[in-house]
């Protein structure tokens, strides 16, 4: 997907419909000159609704739709006829979309399932007709309720990709290359930093016709959690991953230090990310001989599963899939 077409953040003004007024009508016909109250209720104002659609991968279709306006409810009528409800507006969004109040930052809802619907901005209730207010002491109420006004709220929609495993690493760590090898995804690959400008998803085939989804996140740099580089823009996509695959190239100055920097940036962004299952892959292992590999193995942190891999030669790729699958399954059992 071209970078300009990947939109994972939009701010929109949502205006729900006002409720219709109740009617203060009295029954009249050629046989009845002074009938009782029969005013109907006003219709509900239109809602603005979010609906999950697994065929969507971006919020691009909402980028230029700054104002979303639902229809107003119609007033009630005679013979207790209820007014028509206002037209609802349904906004289809990708799975993983989070809606927040633009002023308070409060999370309103999350859309994670196909076909899931939730009211983002409710319409105003319709007013009650005068027949509701008839009593033994007031046989002819000459009033009815007005409809409730609609709401006008600025909302932020953010997309957090749904994937089983997210790739975490500095630029040029080999994330896109790995994704292109283990899945049918075709991310842009080149020998310079920040080749990946948008997240990429790939379905990885596993044993016995099973599979899992892998997300390639644009490279993190030191200070990403404070807004440096591209990392801060895409770190939220890691929040929904079931497991994290840290990738450090074999030719880095220090595997342990580079892994520590990545972990520190995630902790600054969201400390809860540290509780996710983690696997460490040392990439570009085709550059190493056995003796050098044994030396580098001493630098590998002992607190997580680690493996040397090469996307070029295929070294360790199947073993890596086994490790990832194991971590995903253990995470599912805990939940």
LOMARLUM-75779 format. One line per field, with one value per atom (N, C-alpha, C): atom name; x, y, z; residue number from 0. Coordinates in steps of 0.05 Angstrom, whole numbers, plus 5000, padded with zeros to 4 digits. Example, Ala and Ser with C-alpha at 12.3 -4.5 7.8 and 13.67 -1.06 7.14 Angstrom:
# LOMARLUM-75779
atom <- [N CA C N CA C] $
xx <- [5264 5246 5264 5257 5273 5258] $
yy <- [4886 4910 4934 4955 4979 5001] $
zz <- [5156 5156 5156 5142 5143 5157] $
nr <- [0 0 0 1 1 1] $
# end
This chain:
# LOMARLUM-75779
atom <- [N CA C N CA C N CA C N CA C N CA C N CA C N CA C N CA C N CA C N CA C N CA C N CA C N CA C N CA C N CA C N CA C N CA C N CA C N CA C N CA C N CA C N CA C N CA C N CA C N CA C N CA C N CA C N CA C N CA C N CA C N CA C N CA C N CA C N CA C N CA C N CA C N CA C N CA C N CA C N CA C N CA C N CA C N CA C N CA C N CA C N CA C N CA C N CA C N CA C N CA C N CA C N CA C N CA C N CA C N CA C N CA C N CA C N CA C N CA C N CA C N CA C N CA C N CA C N CA C N CA C N CA C N CA C N CA C N CA C N CA C N CA C N CA C N CA C N CA C N CA C N CA C N CA C N CA C N CA C N CA C N CA C N CA C N CA C N CA C N CA C N CA C N CA C N CA C N CA C N CA C N CA C N CA C N CA C N CA C N CA C N CA C N CA C N CA C N CA C N CA C N CA C N CA C N CA C N CA C N CA C N CA C N CA C N CA C N CA C N CA C N CA C N CA C N CA C N CA C N CA C N CA C N CA C N CA C N CA C N CA C N CA C N CA C N CA C N CA C N CA C N CA C N CA C N CA C N CA C N CA C N CA C N CA C N CA C N CA C N CA C N CA C N CA C N CA C N CA C N CA C N CA C N CA C N CA C N CA C N CA C N CA C N CA C N CA C N CA C N CA C N CA C N CA C N CA C N CA C N CA C N CA C N CA C N CA C N CA C N CA C N CA C N CA C N CA C N CA C N CA C N CA C N CA C N CA C N CA C N CA C N CA C N CA C N CA C N CA C N CA C N CA C N CA C N CA C N CA C N CA C N CA C N CA C N CA C N CA C N CA C N CA C N CA C N CA C N CA C N CA C N CA C N CA C N CA C N CA C N CA C N CA C N CA C N CA C N CA C N CA C N CA C N CA C N CA C N CA C N CA C N CA C N CA C N CA C N CA C N CA C N CA C N CA C N CA C N CA C N CA C N CA C N CA C N CA C N CA C N CA C N CA C N CA C N CA C N CA C N CA C N CA C N CA C N CA C N CA C N CA C N CA C N CA C N CA C N CA C N CA C N CA C N CA C N CA C N CA C N CA C N CA C N CA C N CA C N CA C N CA C N CA C N CA C N CA C N CA C N CA C N CA C N CA C N CA C N CA C N CA C N CA C N CA C N CA C N CA C N CA C N CA C N CA C N CA C N CA C N CA C N CA C N CA C N CA C N CA C N CA C N CA C N CA C N CA C N CA C N CA C N CA C N CA C N CA C N CA C N CA C N CA C N CA C N CA C N CA C N CA C N CA C N CA C N CA C N CA C N CA C N CA C N CA C N CA C N CA C N CA C N CA C N CA C N CA C N CA C N CA C N CA C N CA C N CA C N CA C N CA C N CA C N CA C N CA C N CA C N CA C N CA C N CA C N CA C N CA C N CA C N CA C N CA C N CA C N CA C N CA C N CA C N CA C N CA C N CA C N CA C N CA C N CA C N CA C N CA C N CA C N CA C N CA C N CA C N CA C N CA C] $
xx <- [5017 5000 5018 5014 5031 5028 5050 5050 5028 5023 5003 4975 4970 4944 4940 4961 4957 4952 4928 4919 4910 4923 4915 4906 4901 4892 4875 4850 4833 4818 4812 4796 4771 4748 4723 4704 4686 4665 4639 4629 4605 4581 4561 4537 4513 4502 4479 4454 4432 4407 4392 4376 4359 4333 4323 4298 4274 4254 4230 4213 4197 4180 4155 4146 4120 4097 4075 4052 4032 4021 4000 3973 3967 3942 3919 3895 3871 3854 3842 3826 3802 3799 3776 3767 3740 3728 3700 3685 3659 3639 3646 3628 3639 3664 3676 3688 3677 3687 3707 3706 3725 3736 3752 3764 3788 3798 3821 3847 3869 3896 3904 3915 3924 3950 3965 3990 4011 4024 4044 4072 4090 4117 4134 4154 4173 4193 4204 4223 4251 4266 4293 4311 4330 4350 4369 4381 4399 4425 4433 4459 4481 4506 4530 4543 4545 4552 4578 4595 4619 4613 4623 4618 4644 4652 4677 4675 4695 4696 4724 4727 4753 4766 4750 4761 4776 4773 4787 4813 4834 4860 4870 4854 4863 4839 4843 4822 4822 4833 4836 4809 4788 4762 4749 4760 4749 4768 4790 4810 4799 4783 4773 4744 4733 4705 4705 4709 4713 4687 4665 4639 4620 4609 4590 4565 4543 4518 4495 4483 4460 4434 4413 4387 4371 4354 4337 4312 4302 4277 4253 4232 4208 4188 4173 4153 4131 4119 4096 4072 4052 4028 4003 3980 3954 3951 3931 3925 3950 3965 3988 4009 4010 4030 4057 4076 4104 4118 4134 4149 4171 4180 4201 4228 4243 4270 4288 4307 4327 4345 4356 4374 4400 4406 4432 4454 4478 4502 4520 4526 4544 4571 4591 4619 4633 4640 4654 4684 4696 4724 4738 4765 4780 4779 4783 4785 4810 4807 4829 4826 4804 4800 4791 4804 4797 4786 4763 4751 4756 4765 4771 4758 4751 4741 4765 4763 4785 4793 4774 4780 4792 4780 4789 4809 4810 4828 4816 4793 4780 4773 4780 4772 4743 4729 4700 4693 4707 4701 4724 4724 4744 4728 4735 4722 4742 4737 4756 4745 4718 4706 4691 4691 4676 4646 4635 4606 4599 4618 4613 4604 4582 4572 4571 4576 4574 4567 4551 4542 4564 4575 4595 4583 4562 4549 4519 4506 4477 4460 4438 4419 4402 4389 4372 4346 4335 4310 4286 4266 4243 4225 4211 4194 4169 4157 4132 4108 4089 4064 4047 4026 4011 3994 3989 3972 3987 4013 4028 4022 4013 4010 3981 3964 3936 3934 3919 3915 3886 3880 3853 3849 3871 3868 3874 3883 3889 3881 3856 3845 3853 3861 3868 3895 3916 3943 3948 3954 3959 3989 4004 4033 4045 4067 4082 4112 4127 4156 4170 4189 4205 4226 4236 4257 4283 4300 4327 4344 4362 4380 4401 4412 4433 4459 4480 4506 4526 4544 4565 4591 4606 4630 4652 4676 4700 4711 4715 4725 4751 4768 4792 4790 4794 4795 4824 4833 4860 4859 4876 4878 4902 4897 4918 4916 4936 4934 4932 4915 4911 4929 4949 4967 4975 4984 4993 5021 5038 5066 5074 5087 5097 5127 5139 5168 5178 5197 5208 5238 5248 5276 5284 5310 5319 5316 5317 5317 5340 5335 5354 5361 5342 5347 5339 5326 5318 5289 5272 5244 5229 5231 5216 5225 5251 5262 5250 5249 5238 5208 5193 5165 5161 5178 5175 5182 5199 5208 5187 5175 5157 5128 5121 5094 5093 5069 5065 5066 5071 5072 5097 5094 5116 5123 5134 5142 5166 5169 5191 5217 5237 5263 5286 5303 5327 5348 5372 5394 5398 5377 5379 5357 5361 5342 5315 5294 5267 5256 5264 5251 5221 5215 5187 5175 5155 5143 5115 5104 5077 5079 5062 5061 5052 5063 5056 5047 5026 5017 5022 5029 5032 5022 5010 5001 5022 5032 5054 5043 5049 5040 5056 5042 5056 5049 5057 5053 5023 5016 4989 4968 4975 4957 4948 4963 4958 4973 4966 4979 4977 4993 4991 4998 4989 4993 5017 5034 5058 5056 5064 5063 5091 5099 5124 5120 5130 5127 5151 5147 5170 5190 5216 5238 5237 5244 5245 5274 5277 5304 5304 5327 5329 5316 5297 5282 5256 5248 5223 5199 5200 5177 5174 5194 5193 5188 5182 5175 5197 5219 5241 5236 5244 5241 5212 5207 5180 5167 5182 5172 5147 5146 5124 5098 5099 5074 5063 5080 5071 5073 5084 5087 5060 5038 5012 5004 5014 5007 5018 5038 5049 5032 5015 4999 4980 4971 4951 4963 4989 5002 5003 4998 4999 5027 5047 5075 5092 5116 5135 5160 5169 5194 5214 5233 5255 5276 5285 5304 5329 5352 5377 5397 5409 5428 5454 5465 5490 5513 5512 5535 5531 5513 5509 5533 5537 5559 5555 5531 5525 5496 5493 5465 5450 5463 5450 5441 5459 5453 5431 5432 5412 5384 5383 5358 5348 5367 5359 5347 5358 5347 5319 5315 5288 5268 5276 5259 5252 5272 5268 5248 5250 5231 5203 5199 5172 5162 5179 5171 5162 5177 5169 5143 5138 5113 5089 5092 5071 5083 5085 5097 5084 5058 5044 5056 5070 5082 5103 5115 5135 5124 5098 5085 5079 5083 5077 5100 5093 5114 5134 5160 5181 5199 5208 5227 5249 5274 5295 5307 5308 5321 5345 5368 5393 5395 5391 5389 5417 5417 5441 5462 5452 5470 5488 5481 5497 5524 5528 5553 5572 5562 5578 5588 5611 5619 5612 5616 5607 5621 5647 5662 5651 5647 5636 5608 5592 5565 5565 5584 5587 5594 5612 5620 5596 5581 5559 5536 5534 5513 5517 5541 5546 5534 5529 5517 5486 5475 5446 5434 5414 5400 5388 5391 5382 5353 5340 5312 5291 5299 5279 5290 5272 5281 5295 5318 5333 5343 5346 5354 5369 5389 5403 5389 5383 5369 5382 5376 5384 5361 5350 5328 5338 5364 5376 5379 5390 5396 5374 5356 5335 5343 5367 5377 5359 5350 5334 5306 5296 5270 5248 5250 5229 5230 5254 5256 5244 5248 5236 5206 5195 5165 5156 5171 5163 5163 5184 5185 5162 5156 5134 5108 5103 5078 5074 5096 5095 5087 5099 5093 5065 5055 5027 5007 5013 4995 4994 5018 5019 5005 5007 4992 4962 4953 4924 4914 4930 4921 4919 4937 4937 4913 4904 4881 4855] $
yy <- [4976 5000 5025 5043 5067 5083 5095 5110 5132 5148 5169 5157 5132 5120 5107 5105 5093 5115 5116 5136 5122 5127 5113 5133 5158 5178 5199 5203 5224 5237 5262 5278 5288 5280 5287 5299 5317 5329 5313 5301 5285 5300 5305 5318 5299 5291 5273 5289 5275 5289 5296 5317 5326 5309 5304 5289 5306 5293 5308 5315 5337 5346 5328 5325 5311 5329 5317 5332 5337 5361 5369 5368 5348 5347 5335 5342 5331 5317 5296 5280 5297 5297 5311 5295 5292 5281 5292 5284 5296 5289 5268 5260 5270 5279 5287 5315 5333 5361 5367 5352 5357 5330 5317 5292 5296 5274 5274 5278 5280 5283 5258 5262 5239 5246 5265 5274 5252 5246 5225 5234 5216 5222 5230 5246 5254 5231 5230 5210 5215 5194 5197 5210 5226 5237 5215 5219 5199 5196 5171 5165 5166 5170 5165 5140 5119 5092 5083 5070 5058 5028 5017 4989 4977 4955 4941 4928 4932 4920 4909 4883 4871 4875 4885 4891 4917 4933 4959 4957 4970 4970 4998 5018 5045 5063 5087 5106 5128 5121 5140 5151 5134 5143 5163 5168 5188 5212 5212 5233 5260 5262 5288 5292 5275 5278 5289 5315 5328 5331 5332 5335 5312 5299 5278 5286 5288 5299 5279 5271 5253 5268 5254 5267 5273 5293 5299 5282 5277 5262 5280 5268 5283 5286 5308 5311 5291 5286 5268 5280 5263 5272 5263 5267 5260 5230 5221 5193 5177 5191 5179 5168 5181 5172 5183 5164 5172 5183 5204 5215 5196 5199 5182 5188 5167 5171 5185 5200 5212 5191 5197 5178 5174 5149 5143 5144 5152 5152 5129 5110 5088 5092 5094 5097 5070 5058 5033 5038 5023 5028 5001 5001 4976 4965 4939 4926 4937 4944 4955 4985 4997 5026 5033 5054 5064 5093 5098 5125 5138 5164 5179 5207 5218 5246 5264 5282 5299 5318 5326 5346 5333 5311 5299 5276 5265 5243 5216 5217 5193 5173 5148 5127 5121 5123 5119 5090 5079 5051 5041 5014 5001 4981 4981 4963 4942 4917 4895 4871 4871 4848 4856 4837 4841 4845 4866 4872 4884 4888 4900 4929 4937 4964 4977 5002 5017 5046 5058 5085 5104 5120 5139 5164 5175 5199 5194 5191 5185 5209 5203 5224 5231 5254 5263 5247 5243 5229 5246 5233 5247 5255 5277 5286 5270 5268 5253 5270 5257 5271 5276 5293 5302 5280 5258 5237 5223 5225 5214 5229 5254 5271 5273 5258 5257 5244 5256 5245 5251 5241 5246 5275 5290 5318 5336 5325 5341 5324 5327 5311 5322 5347 5358 5373 5358 5372 5384 5410 5425 5429 5411 5413 5386 5386 5362 5368 5347 5350 5358 5377 5381 5359 5356 5335 5344 5324 5331 5340 5360 5368 5346 5347 5328 5337 5322 5328 5334 5353 5359 5355 5334 5327 5321 5332 5325 5299 5280 5254 5248 5233 5223 5193 5184 5156 5148 5128 5118 5089 5081 5053 5040 5018 5002 4974 4968 4943 4918 4900 4875 4854 4844 4824 4806 4782 4764 4771 4780 4786 4812 4830 4855 4855 4865 4866 4892 4890 4914 4915 4937 4939 4966 4972 4996 4994 5017 5016 4998 4984 4966 4942 4934 4910 4885 4888 4865 4857 4875 4868 4863 4882 4879 4855 4850 4826 4801 4799 4775 4772 4794 4792 4783 4792 4784 4755 4743 4715 4696 4704 4685 4689 4709 4714 4723 4729 4738 4769 4782 4811 4820 4843 4854 4882 4885 4912 4923 4949 4961 4955 4946 4939 4953 4965 4978 4981 4986 4987 5015 5027 5053 5055 5071 5073 5083 5075 5085 5078 5054 5045 5041 5029 5024 5049 5060 5085 5080 5057 5050 5021 5014 4986 4967 4943 4923 4898 4885 4860 4837 4814 4790 4766 4747 4722 4701 4690 4671 4643 4627 4599 4583 4566 4550 4520 4503 4475 4468 4446 4435 4456 4472 4491 4514 4517 4539 4564 4586 4611 4632 4652 4675 4700 4723 4749 4764 4773 4788 4817 4836 4864 4876 4888 4902 4931 4940 4968 4985 5009 5026 5028 5029 5027 5047 5038 5055 5065 5089 5099 5108 5112 5121 5149 5152 5177 5176 5153 5151 5157 5149 5154 5183 5199 5228 5243 5228 5241 5241 5229 5229 5208 5214 5194 5188 5164 5156 5139 5130 5110 5118 5143 5151 5150 5154 5153 5125 5105 5078 5060 5070 5053 5042 5057 5047 5021 5016 4992 4967 4971 4948 4940 4959 4954 4931 4925 4904 4877 4876 4850 4831 4806 4786 4781 4783 4778 4798 4802 4821 4806 4810 4798 4821 4821 4841 4831 4849 4842 4860 4847 4862 4849 4865 4853 4844 4823 4811 4830 4850 4868 4893 4893 4917 4918 4941 4945 4927 4925 4909 4899 4873 4862 4869 4866 4871 4900 4918 4947 4955 4945 4953 4942 4918 4907 4924 4932 4949 4975 4988 5013 5010 4989 4983 4979 4963 4957 4983 5000 5025 5043 5045 5062 5052 5025 5014 5020 5018 5023 5052 5071 5099 5105 5091 5096 5084 5059 5045 5022 5025 5005 4977 4977 4951 4934 4946 4930 4911 4917 4899 4872 4871 4846 4827 4837 4820 4799 4775 4756 4767 4761 4771 4749 4752 4735 4753 4745 4760 4745 4758 4746 4763 4749 4763 4758 4779 4776 4777 4772 4772 4752 4729 4709 4696 4701 4690 4704 4726 4740 4728 4709 4698 4670 4663 4635 4624 4599 4586 4598 4604 4615 4642 4659 4686 4685 4665 4662 4654 4637 4629 4653 4670 4694 4713 4717 4736 4725 4699 4686 4694 4701 4709 4736 4752 4779 4778 4756 4754 4754 4771 4771 4744 4735 4708 4706 4730 4729 4724 4719 4714 4695 4680 4662 4678 4667 4681 4661 4671 4653 4669 4658 4670 4662 4682 4676 4691 4682 4695 4693 4715 4716 4709 4713 4707 4678 4663 4635 4617 4629 4613 4601 4607 4596 4605 4585 4590 4600 4602 4613 4595 4569 4551 4550 4550 4550 4575 4598 4623 4621 4610 4606 4590 4569 4552 4568 4584 4601 4620 4634 4653 4640 4617 4603 4594 4585 4577 4601 4624 4648 4657 4656 4664 4645 4619 4600 4604 4608 4613 4638 4659 4684 4680 4664 4658 4643 4624 4609 4626 4645 4663 4681 4689 4707 4692] $
zz <- [5000 5000 5000 4981 4980 5006 5014 5039 5041 5020 5022 5027 5020 5023 5050 5066 5093 5113 5123 5142 5167 5190 5214 5236 5228 5248 5233 5243 5232 5255 5250 5270 5256 5266 5253 5272 5262 5278 5273 5294 5292 5304 5288 5297 5294 5317 5316 5312 5305 5299 5324 5322 5345 5344 5368 5370 5361 5349 5341 5365 5363 5384 5386 5411 5414 5406 5399 5390 5413 5413 5433 5419 5404 5388 5405 5398 5411 5389 5397 5378 5368 5342 5330 5306 5304 5279 5278 5258 5254 5276 5292 5314 5341 5341 5366 5363 5379 5377 5399 5420 5442 5453 5436 5444 5462 5472 5490 5475 5489 5477 5461 5437 5421 5406 5417 5404 5406 5384 5383 5392 5396 5405 5381 5386 5365 5360 5336 5329 5340 5344 5354 5333 5343 5325 5315 5292 5280 5296 5299 5312 5291 5301 5285 5296 5279 5287 5274 5288 5277 5273 5250 5244 5233 5244 5237 5209 5193 5166 5162 5161 5158 5130 5111 5085 5084 5104 5105 5121 5112 5125 5133 5127 5132 5136 5147 5151 5129 5106 5084 5076 5076 5066 5084 5108 5127 5129 5115 5119 5111 5090 5081 5088 5105 5113 5142 5143 5169 5186 5172 5187 5179 5199 5195 5209 5194 5205 5201 5223 5222 5219 5212 5207 5233 5232 5255 5255 5279 5282 5274 5265 5257 5280 5281 5303 5302 5326 5327 5314 5311 5297 5312 5300 5312 5313 5329 5332 5343 5359 5372 5353 5329 5309 5316 5318 5325 5300 5305 5283 5274 5249 5239 5252 5257 5268 5247 5257 5239 5227 5204 5189 5205 5210 5223 5202 5210 5193 5203 5186 5194 5180 5197 5187 5190 5167 5168 5172 5191 5198 5199 5197 5199 5227 5229 5256 5270 5295 5310 5313 5304 5307 5335 5346 5372 5369 5382 5381 5408 5407 5431 5428 5451 5452 5447 5428 5420 5442 5459 5480 5505 5514 5539 5534 5510 5504 5514 5526 5537 5514 5519 5499 5501 5479 5478 5472 5452 5443 5427 5423 5406 5388 5362 5343 5336 5344 5340 5325 5319 5307 5281 5262 5237 5243 5232 5236 5263 5281 5307 5302 5316 5314 5341 5343 5368 5362 5379 5374 5384 5366 5372 5383 5370 5379 5378 5401 5402 5394 5380 5373 5397 5395 5417 5417 5441 5444 5434 5423 5415 5438 5436 5458 5460 5484 5488 5480 5467 5460 5484 5481 5504 5516 5502 5513 5537 5539 5561 5587 5585 5609 5618 5606 5615 5642 5660 5687 5696 5720 5731 5737 5742 5749 5725 5704 5680 5655 5648 5626 5599 5597 5571 5572 5575 5575 5548 5549 5524 5518 5528 5524 5517 5505 5499 5502 5503 5506 5480 5482 5458 5455 5432 5428 5439 5447 5457 5434 5439 5417 5412 5388 5382 5394 5392 5403 5380 5385 5366 5380 5373 5387 5367 5373 5357 5367 5350 5357 5342 5354 5341 5336 5312 5305 5300 5315 5311 5304 5286 5278 5292 5306 5317 5304 5288 5273 5291 5282 5296 5283 5299 5289 5312 5306 5326 5336 5319 5326 5312 5327 5315 5315 5293 5290 5302 5320 5333 5328 5317 5312 5300 5300 5288 5257 5243 5214 5204 5182 5170 5187 5205 5221 5206 5183 5168 5172 5183 5188 5162 5143 5118 5103 5103 5089 5101 5127 5140 5132 5133 5126 5098 5079 5051 5047 5065 5062 5074 5097 5110 5102 5087 5079 5050 5040 5013 5011 5034 5034 5018 5005 4989 4998 5022 5031 5015 5015 5001 5016 5002 5015 5001 5017 5005 5027 5020 5039 5049 5060 5073 5095 5115 5137 5128 5143 5139 5112 5101 5077 5081 5104 5111 5123 5109 5117 5130 5125 5136 5146 5166 5174 5152 5151 5132 5147 5137 5149 5130 5141 5125 5140 5126 5138 5135 5157 5157 5159 5139 5139 5160 5175 5195 5191 5208 5205 5206 5192 5192 5183 5163 5151 5170 5192 5210 5201 5213 5205 5227 5225 5243 5228 5238 5225 5237 5219 5227 5218 5235 5227 5227 5205 5203 5209 5231 5240 5232 5221 5215 5237 5230 5249 5271 5296 5319 5321 5331 5337 5367 5378 5406 5407 5426 5429 5414 5402 5387 5405 5430 5448 5454 5449 5453 5427 5406 5380 5359 5364 5344 5323 5299 5277 5271 5262 5254 5276 5295 5314 5329 5340 5356 5341 5315 5299 5297 5299 5294 5318 5341 5364 5374 5369 5379 5365 5341 5327 5341 5358 5372 5396 5405 5430 5427 5403 5400 5392 5388 5381 5404 5399 5420 5430 5412 5419 5403 5413 5400 5392 5367 5357 5354 5373 5371 5352 5334 5314 5316 5320 5322 5303 5285 5265 5279 5267 5279 5277 5259 5256 5273 5292 5309 5329 5341 5360 5384 5394 5418 5417 5415 5414 5439 5462 5488 5490 5483 5486 5467 5442 5422 5431 5441 5451 5475 5492 5515 5507 5486 5477 5466 5451 5440 5463 5482 5505 5520 5523 5538 5524 5497 5482 5485 5485 5488 5516 5536 5563 5567 5555 5557 5543 5521 5506 5521 5530 5544 5561 5587 5604 5602 5594 5592 5570 5551 5529 5540 5563 5574 5584 5586 5595 5572 5548 5524 5521 5511 5505 5484 5488 5471 5460 5436 5423 5411 5412 5400 5377 5354 5330 5323 5322 5312 5283 5267 5238 5225 5199 5182 5192 5202 5212 5190 5165 5143 5142 5156 5157 5177 5193 5216 5210 5221 5222 5250 5254 5279 5303 5301 5323 5331 5312 5317 5329 5319 5329 5358 5366 5394 5412 5401 5416 5420 5398 5400 5418 5419 5436 5465 5473 5501 5506 5485 5489 5490 5482 5480 5508 5513 5539 5545 5569 5577 5585 5587 5598 5577 5552 5531 5510 5496 5475 5453 5443 5422 5401 5377 5355 5334 5322 5299 5274 5257 5232 5208 5185 5160 5140 5133 5113 5085 5081 5055 5050 5070 5067 5079 5095 5108 5134 5143 5168 5192 5207 5231 5227 5202 5198 5209 5204 5214 5245 5256 5285 5297 5283 5292 5291 5270 5270 5293 5300 5323 5349 5353 5377 5378 5356 5355 5361 5348 5352 5381 5393 5422 5439 5434 5451 5446 5422 5416 5431 5430 5443 5473 5485 5514 5521 5505 5510 5509 5490 5487 5511 5522 5545 5570 5572 5596 5595 5571 5569 5572] $
nr <- [0 0 0 1 1 1 2 2 2 3 3 3 4 4 4 5 5 5 6 6 6 7 7 7 8 8 8 9 9 9 10 10 10 11 11 11 12 12 12 13 13 13 14 14 14 15 15 15 16 16 16 17 17 17 18 18 18 19 19 19 20 20 20 21 21 21 22 22 22 23 23 23 24 24 24 25 25 25 26 26 26 27 27 27 28 28 28 29 29 29 30 30 30 31 31 31 32 32 32 33 33 33 34 34 34 35 35 35 36 36 36 37 37 37 38 38 38 39 39 39 40 40 40 41 41 41 42 42 42 43 43 43 44 44 44 45 45 45 46 46 46 47 47 47 48 48 48 49 49 49 50 50 50 51 51 51 52 52 52 53 53 53 54 54 54 55 55 55 56 56 56 57 57 57 58 58 58 59 59 59 60 60 60 61 61 61 62 62 62 63 63 63 64 64 64 65 65 65 66 66 66 67 67 67 68 68 68 69 69 69 70 70 70 71 71 71 72 72 72 73 73 73 74 74 74 75 75 75 76 76 76 77 77 77 78 78 78 79 79 79 80 80 80 81 81 81 82 82 82 83 83 83 84 84 84 85 85 85 86 86 86 87 87 87 88 88 88 89 89 89 90 90 90 91 91 91 92 92 92 93 93 93 94 94 94 95 95 95 96 96 96 97 97 97 98 98 98 99 99 99 100 100 100 101 101 101 102 102 102 103 103 103 104 104 104 105 105 105 106 106 106 107 107 107 108 108 108 109 109 109 110 110 110 111 111 111 112 112 112 113 113 113 114 114 114 115 115 115 116 116 116 117 117 117 118 118 118 119 119 119 120 120 120 121 121 121 122 122 122 123 123 123 124 124 124 125 125 125 126 126 126 127 127 127 128 128 128 129 129 129 130 130 130 131 131 131 132 132 132 133 133 133 134 134 134 135 135 135 136 136 136 137 137 137 138 138 138 139 139 139 140 140 140 141 141 141 142 142 142 143 143 143 144 144 144 145 145 145 146 146 146 147 147 147 148 148 148 149 149 149 150 150 150 151 151 151 152 152 152 153 153 153 154 154 154 155 155 155 156 156 156 157 157 157 158 158 158 159 159 159 160 160 160 161 161 161 162 162 162 163 163 163 164 164 164 165 165 165 166 166 166 167 167 167 168 168 168 169 169 169 170 170 170 171 171 171 172 172 172 173 173 173 174 174 174 175 175 175 176 176 176 177 177 177 178 178 178 179 179 179 180 180 180 181 181 181 182 182 182 183 183 183 184 184 184 185 185 185 186 186 186 187 187 187 188 188 188 189 189 189 190 190 190 191 191 191 192 192 192 193 193 193 194 194 194 195 195 195 196 196 196 197 197 197 198 198 198 199 199 199 200 200 200 201 201 201 202 202 202 203 203 203 204 204 204 205 205 205 206 206 206 207 207 207 208 208 208 209 209 209 210 210 210 211 211 211 212 212 212 213 213 213 214 214 214 215 215 215 216 216 216 217 217 217 218 218 218 219 219 219 220 220 220 221 221 221 222 222 222 223 223 223 224 224 224 225 225 225 226 226 226 227 227 227 228 228 228 229 229 229 230 230 230 231 231 231 232 232 232 233 233 233 234 234 234 235 235 235 236 236 236 237 237 237 238 238 238 239 239 239 240 240 240 241 241 241 242 242 242 243 243 243 244 244 244 245 245 245 246 246 246 247 247 247 248 248 248 249 249 249 250 250 250 251 251 251 252 252 252 253 253 253 254 254 254 255 255 255 256 256 256 257 257 257 258 258 258 259 259 259 260 260 260 261 261 261 262 262 262 263 263 263 264 264 264 265 265 265 266 266 266 267 267 267 268 268 268 269 269 269 270 270 270 271 271 271 272 272 272 273 273 273 274 274 274 275 275 275 276 276 276 277 277 277 278 278 278 279 279 279 280 280 280 281 281 281 282 282 282 283 283 283 284 284 284 285 285 285 286 286 286 287 287 287 288 288 288 289 289 289 290 290 290 291 291 291 292 292 292 293 293 293 294 294 294 295 295 295 296 296 296 297 297 297 298 298 298 299 299 299 300 300 300 301 301 301 302 302 302 303 303 303 304 304 304 305 305 305 306 306 306 307 307 307 308 308 308 309 309 309 310 310 310 311 311 311 312 312 312 313 313 313 314 314 314 315 315 315 316 316 316 317 317 317 318 318 318 319 319 319 320 320 320 321 321 321 322 322 322 323 323 323 324 324 324 325 325 325 326 326 326 327 327 327 328 328 328 329 329 329 330 330 330 331 331 331 332 332 332 333 333 333 334 334 334] $
# end
